[in-house]
Amino acid sequence: METYDVIVESLDNSFKMDAKLTKVDKNELLSIDNPQYEHVKAKYPHLAQVNLTDNDKKDQLPIHVILSVGDYTRIKTNRPPVVGEAGEPVAGEPVAFKVLIS
């Protein structure tokens, strides 16, 4: 397996982190059913304030990067996550992109 040491930077250069990437000889690691974010936001009012720009309509979405919980905590901002009731999706905003966790 090939591994690479890289530096991940936010688009505005306000954040840097060392990371180790592992090359996988596949076009995509895996795929998930498209959660259709606009439908999720309509179902859970607490997510109305979340600005998600991925409005892809494909049935399946590819996963290209998998972050460990430790890496996710390193890239999240100081903004609190958007939380609803128990069992509902939570939205957080990492430094360079937005993530919806369900």
N, CA, C and O atoms as a GROMACS GRO file, in nm:
protein
  408
    1MET      N    1   0.083  -0.117   0.000
    1MET     CA    2   0.000   0.000   0.000
    1MET      C    3   0.089   0.125   0.000
    1MET      O    4   0.186   0.133   0.075
    2GLU      N    5   0.055   0.218  -0.083
    2GLU     CA    6   0.130   0.343  -0.088
    2GLU      C    7   0.069   0.443   0.010
    2GLU      O    8  -0.053   0.460   0.014
    3THR      N    9   0.154   0.509   0.089
    3THR     CA   10   0.107   0.615   0.177
    3THR      C   11   0.186   0.742   0.148
    3THR      O   12   0.301   0.737   0.103
    4TYR      N   13   0.123   0.854   0.174
    4TYR     CA   14   0.182   0.984   0.146
    4TYR      C   15   0.162   1.075   0.266
    4TYR      O   16   0.054   1.080   0.324
    5ASP      N   17   0.266   1.147   0.303
    5ASP     CA   18   0.256   1.251   0.404
    5ASP      C   19   0.223   1.381   0.332
    5ASP      O   20   0.296   1.421   0.241
    6VAL      N   21   0.115   1.446   0.372
    6VAL     CA   22   0.071   1.569   0.306
    6VAL      C   23   0.039   1.675   0.411
    6VAL      O   24   0.027   1.645   0.530
    7ILE      N   25   0.026   1.797   0.366
    7ILE     CA   26  -0.023   1.906   0.449
    7ILE      C   27  -0.156   1.951   0.391
    7ILE      O   28  -0.164   1.987   0.274
    8VAL      N   29  -0.259   1.948   0.472
    8VAL     CA   30  -0.392   1.992   0.431
    8VAL      C   31  -0.410   2.134   0.482
    8VAL      O   32  -0.388   2.161   0.600
    9GLU      N   33  -0.450   2.225   0.392
    9GLU     CA   34  -0.468   2.365   0.428
    9GLU      C   35  -0.609   2.410   0.395
    9GLU      O   36  -0.669   2.363   0.298
   10SER      N   37  -0.663   2.500   0.477
   10SER     CA   38  -0.792   2.559   0.445
   10SER      C   39  -0.775   2.653   0.326
   10SER      O   40  -0.664   2.697   0.296
   11LEU      N   41  -0.884   2.681   0.259
   11LEU     CA   42  -0.878   2.765   0.140
   11LEU      C   43  -0.830   2.906   0.171
   11LEU      O   44  -0.769   2.971   0.087
   12ASP      N   45  -0.857   2.954   0.293
   12ASP     CA   46  -0.813   3.089   0.328
   12ASP      C   47  -0.679   3.090   0.403
   12ASP      O   48  -0.639   3.192   0.456
   13ASN      N   49  -0.612   2.976   0.406
   13ASN     CA   50  -0.481   2.959   0.470
   13ASN      C   51  -0.481   2.985   0.621
   13ASN      O   52  -0.375   3.011   0.679
   14SER      N   53  -0.597   2.978   0.685
   14SER     CA   54  -0.604   3.002   0.829
   14SER      C   55  -0.580   2.875   0.910
   14SER      O   56  -0.575   2.879   1.033
   15PHE      N   57  -0.567   2.762   0.841
   15PHE     CA   58  -0.553   2.634   0.910
   15PHE      C   59  -0.464   2.542   0.828
   15PHE      O   60  -0.476   2.535   0.706
   16LYS      N   61  -0.376   2.470   0.897
   16LYS     CA   62  -0.292   2.368   0.834
   16LYS      C   63  -0.289   2.246   0.924
   16LYS      O   64  -0.298   2.258   1.046
   17MET      N   65  -0.276   2.129   0.865
   17MET     CA   66  -0.264   2.006   0.942
   17MET      C   67  -0.187   1.903   0.862
   17MET      O   68  -0.208   1.889   0.741
   18ASP      N   69  -0.098   1.833   0.928
   18ASP     CA   70  -0.029   1.720   0.865
   18ASP      C   71  -0.125   1.603   0.858
   18ASP      O   72  -0.202   1.580   0.951
   19ALA      N   73  -0.120   1.529   0.749
   19ALA     CA   74  -0.207   1.412   0.734
   19ALA      C   75  -0.132   1.304   0.658
   19ALA      O   76  -0.035   1.331   0.587
   20LYS      N   77  -0.176   1.184   0.674
   20LYS     CA   78  -0.120   1.071   0.601
   20LYS      C   79  -0.233   1.015   0.514
   20LYS      O   80  -0.340   0.981   0.562
   21LEU      N   81  -0.206   1.008   0.385
   21LEU     CA   82  -0.303   0.954   0.291
   21LEU      C   83  -0.259   0.816   0.246
   21LEU      O   84  -0.140   0.790   0.228
   22THR      N   85  -0.355   0.729   0.227
   22THR     CA   86  -0.328   0.595   0.176
   22THR      C   87  -0.392   0.583   0.039
   22THR      O   88  -0.511   0.609   0.023
   23LYS      N   89  -0.314   0.545  -0.060
   23LYS     CA   90  -0.365   0.531  -0.196
   23LYS      C   91  -0.440   0.399  -0.207
   23LYS      O   92  -0.391   0.294  -0.166
   24VAL      N   93  -0.560   0.407  -0.262
   24VAL     CA   94  -0.643   0.290  -0.287
   24VAL      C   95  -0.666   0.285  -0.438
   24VAL      O   96  -0.713   0.382  -0.496
   25ASP      N   97  -0.634   0.174  -0.500
   25ASP     CA   98  -0.646   0.164  -0.646
   25ASP      C   99  -0.790   0.137  -0.688
   25ASP      O  100  -0.822   0.031  -0.742
   26LYS      N  101  -0.875   0.236  -0.663
   26LYS     CA  102  -1.015   0.230  -0.704
   26LYS      C  103  -1.056   0.372  -0.742
   26LYS      O  104  -0.998   0.468  -0.693
   27ASN      N  105  -1.155   0.385  -0.828
   27ASN     CA  106  -1.206   0.517  -0.865
   27ASN      C  107  -1.272   0.585  -0.746
   27ASN      O  108  -1.265   0.708  -0.733
   28GLU      N  109  -1.334   0.507  -0.661
   28GLU     CA  110  -1.397   0.559  -0.540
   28GLU      C  111  -1.387   0.453  -0.431
   28GLU      O  112  -1.388   0.334  -0.459
   29LEU      N  113  -1.377   0.499  -0.306
   29LEU     CA  114  -1.366   0.405  -0.194
   29LEU      C  115  -1.495   0.326  -0.177
   29LEU      O  116  -1.494   0.204  -0.164
   30LEU      N  117  -1.604   0.397  -0.177
   30LEU     CA  118  -1.736   0.338  -0.165
   30LEU      C  119  -1.837   0.442  -0.204
   30LEU      O  120  -1.800   0.556  -0.233
   31SER      N  121  -1.961   0.406  -0.205
   31SER     CA  122  -2.065   0.503  -0.236
   31SER      C  123  -2.179   0.487  -0.136
   31SER      O  124  -2.194   0.383  -0.073
   32ILE      N  125  -2.257   0.593  -0.125
   32ILE     CA  126  -2.372   0.592  -0.034
   32ILE      C  127  -2.495   0.635  -0.112
   32ILE      O  128  -2.485   0.702  -0.215
   33ASP      N  129  -2.612   0.597  -0.061
   33ASP     CA  130  -2.736   0.648  -0.117
   33ASP      C  131  -2.738   0.799  -0.097
   33ASP      O  132  -2.705   0.848   0.011
   34ASN      N  133  -2.777   0.871  -0.199
   34ASN     CA  134  -2.783   1.017  -0.190
   34ASN      C  135  -2.888   1.056  -0.087
   34ASN      O  136  -3.005   1.022  -0.102
   35PRO      N  137  -2.849   1.128   0.019
   35PRO     CA  138  -2.946   1.167   0.121
   35PRO      C  139  -3.040   1.279   0.078
   35PRO      O  140  -3.132   1.314   0.151
   36GLN      N  141  -3.016   1.336  -0.041
   36GLN     CA  142  -3.100   1.446  -0.092
   36GLN      C  143  -3.113   1.553   0.015
   36GLN      O  144  -3.217   1.567   0.079
   37TYR      N  145  -3.006   1.630   0.032
   37TYR     CA  146  -2.996   1.726   0.142
   37TYR      C  147  -3.115   1.821   0.152
   37TYR      O  148  -3.156   1.857   0.263
   38GLU      N  149  -3.170   1.862   0.041
   38GLU     CA  150  -3.284   1.955   0.048
   38GLU      C  151  -3.404   1.887   0.116
   38GLU      O  152  -3.478   1.954   0.189
   39HIS      N  153  -3.423   1.758   0.094
   39HIS     CA  154  -3.531   1.684   0.161
   39HIS      C  155  -3.500   1.670   0.310
   39HIS      O  156  -3.590   1.682   0.394
   40VAL      N  157  -3.374   1.645   0.344
   40VAL     CA  158  -3.334   1.633   0.484
   40VAL      C  159  -3.357   1.766   0.556
   40VAL      O  160  -3.411   1.769   0.666
   41LYS      N  161  -3.317   1.876   0.493
   41LYS     CA  162  -3.336   2.008   0.553
   41LYS      C  163  -3.484   2.039   0.571
   41LYS      O  164  -3.522   2.101   0.671
   42ALA      N  165  -3.568   1.998   0.477
   42ALA     CA  166  -3.711   2.024   0.488
   42ALA      C  167  -3.774   1.942   0.601
   42ALA      O  168  -3.867   1.987   0.667
   43LYS      N  169  -3.722   1.822   0.624
   43LYS     CA  170  -3.776   1.733   0.727
   43LYS      C  171  -3.734   1.776   0.868
   43LYS      O  172  -3.809   1.758   0.963
   44TYR      N  173  -3.614   1.834   0.880
   44TYR     CA  174  -3.560   1.872   1.011
   44TYR      C  175  -3.539   2.024   1.016
   44TYR      O  176  -3.438   2.074   0.967
   45PRO      N  177  -3.634   2.096   1.074
   45PRO     CA  178  -3.628   2.243   1.074
   45PRO      C  179  -3.499   2.301   1.132
   45PRO      O  180  -3.459   2.410   1.092
   46HIS      N  181  -3.434   2.232   1.225
   46HIS     CA  182  -3.312   2.288   1.284
   46HIS      C  183  -3.199   2.298   1.181
   46HIS      O  184  -3.101   2.368   1.204
   47LEU      N  185  -3.212   2.228   1.068
   47LEU     CA  186  -3.110   2.234   0.964
   47LEU      C  187  -3.136   2.344   0.860
   47LEU      O  188  -3.056   2.362   0.768
   48ALA      N  189  -3.245   2.416   0.874
   48ALA     CA  190  -3.280   2.520   0.775
   48ALA      C  191  -3.169   2.623   0.760
   48ALA      O  192  -3.149   2.677   0.650
   49GLN      N  193  -3.097   2.652   0.867
   49GLN     CA  194  -2.991   2.754   0.863
   49GLN      C  195  -2.862   2.704   0.801
   49GLN      O  196  -2.772   2.783   0.774
   50VAL      N  197  -2.852   2.574   0.776
   50VAL     CA  198  -2.728   2.516   0.723
   50VAL      C  199  -2.725   2.536   0.572
   50VAL      O  200  -2.820   2.502   0.502
   51ASN      N  201  -2.614   2.590   0.523
   51ASN     CA  202  -2.598   2.615   0.380
   51ASN      C  203  -2.517   2.499   0.320
   51ASN      O  204  -2.395   2.494   0.335
   52LEU      N  205  -2.584   2.408   0.253
   52LEU     CA  206  -2.518   2.296   0.186
   52LEU      C  207  -2.520   2.322   0.037
   52LEU      O  208  -2.626   2.346  -0.021
   53THR      N  209  -2.404   2.317  -0.025
   53THR     CA  210  -2.396   2.350  -0.168
   53THR      C  211  -2.400   2.228  -0.257
   53THR      O  212  -2.408   2.241  -0.379
   54ASP      N  213  -2.396   2.108  -0.200
   54ASP     CA  214  -2.399   1.986  -0.281
   54ASP      C  215  -2.543   1.946  -0.305
   54ASP      O  216  -2.609   1.888  -0.218
   55ASN      N  217  -2.592   1.977  -0.423
   55ASN     CA  218  -2.730   1.942  -0.459
   55ASN      C  219  -2.732   1.837  -0.569
   55ASN      O  220  -2.820   1.838  -0.655
   56ASP      N  221  -2.635   1.748  -0.567
   56ASP     CA  222  -2.624   1.643  -0.668
   56ASP      C  223  -2.749   1.557  -0.666
   56ASP      O  224  -2.798   1.521  -0.559
   57LYS      N  225  -2.801   1.524  -0.781
   57LYS     CA  226  -2.926   1.448  -0.792
   57LYS      C  227  -2.904   1.300  -0.821
   57LYS      O  228  -3.001   1.224  -0.830
   58LYS      N  229  -2.777   1.256  -0.835
   58LYS     CA  230  -2.751   1.114  -0.862
   58LYS      C  231  -2.803   1.029  -0.747
   58LYS      O  232  -2.811   1.074  -0.633
   59ASP      N  233  -2.840   0.905  -0.778
   59ASP     CA  234  -2.889   0.812  -0.676
   59ASP      C  235  -2.781   0.773  -0.576
   59ASP      O  236  -2.808   0.755  -0.458
   60GLN      N  237  -2.657   0.760  -0.624
   60GLN     CA  238  -2.544   0.722  -0.541
   60GLN      C  239  -2.438   0.832  -0.544
   60GLN      O  240  -2.413   0.891  -0.649
   61LEU      N  241  -2.377   0.859  -0.429
   61LEU     CA  242  -2.270   0.958  -0.421
   61LEU      C  243  -2.141   0.887  -0.382
   61LEU      O  244  -2.141   0.804  -0.290
   62PRO      N  245  -2.030   0.918  -0.450
   62PRO     CA  246  -1.903   0.852  -0.416
   62PRO      C  247  -1.842   0.910  -0.289
   62PRO      O  248  -1.857   1.028  -0.260
   63ILE      N  249  -1.773   0.826  -0.217
   63ILE     CA  250  -1.693   0.868  -0.101
   63ILE      C  251  -1.548   0.861  -0.146
   63ILE      O  252  -1.499   0.754  -0.182
   64HIS      N  253  -1.478   0.974  -0.144
   64HIS     CA  254  -1.339   0.978  -0.187
   64HIS      C  255  -1.241   0.989  -0.071
   64HIS      O  256  -1.125   0.949  -0.082
   65VAL      N  257  -1.289   1.044   0.040
   65VAL     CA  258  -1.202   1.063   0.157
   65VAL      C  259  -1.278   1.016   0.281
   65VAL      O  260  -1.395   1.049   0.299
   66ILE      N  261  -1.211   0.940   0.366
   66ILE     CA  262  -1.268   0.898   0.493
   66ILE      C  263  -1.179   0.954   0.603
   66ILE      O  264  -1.059   0.928   0.606
   67LEU      N  265  -1.239   1.032   0.693
   67LEU     CA  266  -1.166   1.093   0.802
   67LEU      C  267  -1.189   1.014   0.931
   67LEU      O  268  -1.299   0.964   0.956
   68SER      N  269  -1.086   1.004   1.011
   68SER     CA  270  -1.105   0.946   1.143
   68SER      C  271  -1.172   1.051   1.231
   68SER      O  272  -1.171   1.170   1.198
   69VAL      N  273  -1.230   1.008   1.341
   69VAL     CA  274  -1.291   1.102   1.434
   69VAL      C  275  -1.187   1.202   1.482
   69VAL      O  276  -1.216   1.321   1.497
   70GLY      N  277  -1.064   1.156   1.505
   70GLY     CA  278  -0.957   1.245   1.549
   70GLY      C  279  -0.928   1.353   1.447
   70GLY      O  280  -0.909   1.469   1.483
   71ASP      N  281  -0.924   1.316   1.318
   71ASP     CA  282  -0.899   1.416   1.213
   71ASP      C  283  -1.016   1.513   1.203
   71ASP      O  284  -0.995   1.633   1.186
   72TYR      N  285  -1.138   1.462   1.214
   72TYR     CA  286  -1.255   1.549   1.205
   72TYR      C  287  -1.251   1.653   1.317
   72TYR      O  288  -1.279   1.770   1.293
   73THR      N  289  -1.216   1.612   1.439
   73THR     CA  290  -1.211   1.708   1.549
   73THR      C  291  -1.101   1.812   1.528
   73THR      O  292  -1.112   1.924   1.577
   74ARG      N  293  -0.996   1.776   1.455
   74ARG     CA  294  -0.888   1.871   1.427
   74ARG      C  295  -0.928   1.976   1.324
   74ARG      O  296  -0.876   2.087   1.327
   75ILE      N  297  -1.018   1.943   1.233
   75ILE     CA  298  -1.053   2.038   1.127
   75ILE      C  299  -1.181   2.115   1.152
   75ILE      O  300  -1.216   2.203   1.074
   76LYS      N  301  -1.252   2.083   1.259
   76LYS     CA  302  -1.377   2.156   1.283
   76LYS      C  303  -1.348   2.296   1.336
   76LYS      O  304  -1.243   2.320   1.396
   77THR      N  305  -1.441   2.385   1.314
   77THR     CA  306  -1.426   2.522   1.361
   77THR      C  307  -1.474   2.532   1.505
   77THR      O  308  -1.519   2.434   1.564
   78ASN      N  309  -1.465   2.652   1.560
   78ASN     CA  310  -1.515   2.674   1.695
   78ASN      C  311  -1.666   2.697   1.698
   78ASN      O  312  -1.724   2.710   1.805
   79ARG      N  313  -1.727   2.702   1.582
   79ARG     CA  314  -1.873   2.720   1.578
   79ARG      C  315  -1.940   2.594   1.632
   79ARG      O  316  -1.899   2.484   1.597
   80PRO      N  317  -2.041   2.610   1.715
   80PRO     CA  318  -2.108   2.491   1.768
   80PRO      C  319  -2.184   2.418   1.657
   80PRO      O  320  -2.230   2.482   1.562
   81PRO      N  321  -2.197   2.287   1.668
   81PRO     CA  322  -2.275   2.212   1.568
   81PRO      C  323  -2.423   2.248   1.579
   81PRO      O  324  -2.470   2.295   1.682
   82VAL      N  325  -2.494   2.225   1.469
   82VAL     CA  326  -2.638   2.248   1.466
   82VAL      C  327  -2.703   2.115   1.506
   82VAL      O  328  -2.693   2.015   1.434
   83VAL      N  329  -2.768   2.115   1.622
   83VAL     CA  330  -2.821   1.992   1.679
   83VAL      C  331  -2.972   2.005   1.697
   83VAL      O  332  -3.022   2.109   1.738
   84GLY      N  333  -3.043   1.898   1.665
   84GLY     CA  334  -3.188   1.893   1.686
   84GLY      C  335  -3.219   1.800   1.802
   84GLY      O  336  -3.149   1.801   1.903
   85GLU      N  337  -3.322   1.721   1.788
   85GLU     CA  338  -3.361   1.624   1.890
   85GLU      C  339  -3.275   1.499   1.879
   85GLU      O  340  -3.205   1.479   1.779
   86ALA      N  341  -3.279   1.417   1.982
   86ALA     CA  342  -3.204   1.291   1.981
   86ALA      C  343  -3.243   1.207   1.860
   86ALA      O  344  -3.362   1.192   1.830
   87GLY      N  345  -3.144   1.154   1.790
   87GLY     CA  346  -3.170   1.070   1.673
   87GLY      C  347  -3.180   1.147   1.542
   87GLY      O  348  -3.191   1.086   1.436
   88GLU      N  349  -3.179   1.280   1.548
   88GLU     CA  350  -3.186   1.360   1.426
   88GLU      C  351  -3.046   1.394   1.377
   88GLU      O  352  -2.950   1.390   1.454
   89PRO      N  353  -3.033   1.427   1.247
   89PRO     CA  354  -2.901   1.462   1.193
   89PRO      C  355  -2.841   1.583   1.262
   89PRO      O  356  -2.912   1.670   1.312
   90VAL      N  357  -2.709   1.587   1.265
   90VAL     CA  358  -2.632   1.697   1.321
   90VAL      C  359  -2.548   1.755   1.208
   90VAL      O  360  -2.494   1.680   1.127
   91ALA      N  361  -2.536   1.887   1.202
   91ALA     CA  362  -2.453   1.951   1.100
   91ALA      C  363  -2.339   2.024   1.169
   91ALA      O  364  -2.358   2.093   1.269
   92GLY      N  365  -2.220   2.006   1.114
   92GLY     CA  366  -2.102   2.075   1.165
   92GLY      C  367  -2.029   2.140   1.050
   92GLY      O  368  -2.046   2.101   0.934
   93GLU      N  369  -1.948   2.240   1.082
   93GLU     CA  370  -1.877   2.311   0.976
   93GLU      C  371  -1.726   2.303   0.998
   93GLU      O  372  -1.670   2.380   1.077
   94PRO      N  373  -1.660   2.210   0.929
   94PRO     CA  374  -1.514   2.206   0.936
   94PRO      C  375  -1.454   2.328   0.868
   94PRO      O  376  -1.526   2.408   0.808
   95VAL      N  377  -1.325   2.342   0.876
   95VAL     CA  378  -1.256   2.459   0.825
   95VAL      C  379  -1.278   2.480   0.675
   95VAL      O  380  -1.303   2.593   0.633
   96ALA      N  381  -1.270   2.375   0.594
   96ALA     CA  382  -1.270   2.394   0.449
   96ALA      C  383  -1.399   2.353   0.381
   96ALA      O  384  -1.418   2.383   0.263
   97PHE      N  385  -1.487   2.284   0.451
   97PHE     CA  386  -1.608   2.234   0.387
   97PHE      C  387  -1.712   2.204   0.492
   97PHE      O  388  -1.683   2.205   0.612
   98LYS      N  389  -1.833   2.178   0.447
   98LYS     CA  390  -1.941   2.146   0.540
   98LYS      C  391  -1.967   1.995   0.538
   98LYS      O  392  -1.949   1.929   0.436
   99VAL      N  393  -2.010   1.944   0.652
   99VAL     CA  394  -2.036   1.801   0.664
   99VAL      C  395  -2.170   1.782   0.732
   99VAL      O  396  -2.200   1.850   0.830
  100LEU      N  397  -2.250   1.690   0.682
  100LEU     CA  398  -2.375   1.652   0.747
  100LEU      C  399  -2.358   1.511   0.797
  100LEU      O  400  -2.330   1.420   0.719
  101ILE      N  401  -2.374   1.491   0.926
  101ILE     CA  402  -2.356   1.360   0.988
  101ILE      C  403  -2.491   1.308   1.030
  101ILE      O  404  -2.565   1.376   1.102
  102SER      N  405  -2.526   1.188   0.986
  102SER     CA  406  -2.654   1.133   1.028
  102SER      C  407  -2.634   0.999   1.096
  102SER      O  408  -2.731   0.937   1.139
   0.00000   0.00000   0.00000
